[in-house]
């Protein structure tokens, strides 16, 4: 995980898989958006928006958050900040699929759904 974070800090591509994140969560990173390298006084890290889930879950204000994952310059410490966010375009929770879709339609269209959220 340290090597993956170091590669991202060095400007490596974020790719389609989940970005470096601690603490470990027993779920998958559904998406990441607004990825950017940001330095702090004694190190560097990355920031991004994300949401974790064990199933295809609508992105919502209850579960989406801002993440900062960094390393101190000496490599001794991993810095992790997790902050709640809210966006008026997102639903309050994940009880229902967006736009009145069935769960099957939502699951089948999940990649397009994520693409539409992260590019708008």
Number of C-alpha atoms within 10 A of each C-alpha: 10 13 9 14 21 18 14 20 21 12 12 12 11 16 9 9 11 14 23 22 22 16 10 8 11 9 11 15 17 22 22 24 17 12 17 14 17 14 14 11 7 9 17 20 22 24 21 17 19 21 22 20 16 11 10 18 20 24 24 20 19 15 18 23 18 18 23 22 23 28 22 16 13 8 11 8 11 15 15 16 13 16 10 12 13 15 10 8 9 16 17 14 15 16 10 14 19 15 7 9 11 11 14 10 11 20 16 11 12 16 13 11 15 16 12 10 13 13 8 5
